[in-house]
Amino acid sequence: MDHGMIGLIERASQALRRMRMDDRGVTAVEYGVIAALILVTCITAIGFLGNSVFNNLYLQIANATQNALSR
C-alpha cells in the first residue's frame, strides 16, 4: 500500500475514534427530544382546555368592551 493511503486510513480512523468519544451531538439530540415532548404536551393541553378557556376569555373581553362603550 502507498504511504499516502496508509496515512489517510490512519487519519480517518483517528477521526472516527474522536467522533465516537464526542458526546456533544448526543446532548443536542436529547434537548431536541425534550423540546418536542414539551411541545406535544402544550398542544395536547391547549386542545383539551383551549376551547373553553379561549371562549371564556373572549366573552370576558367582549363584555368588558361592551360595558366600557355603553358608559
Helices and strands as residue ranges (DSSP letters): H 3-21, H 24-70
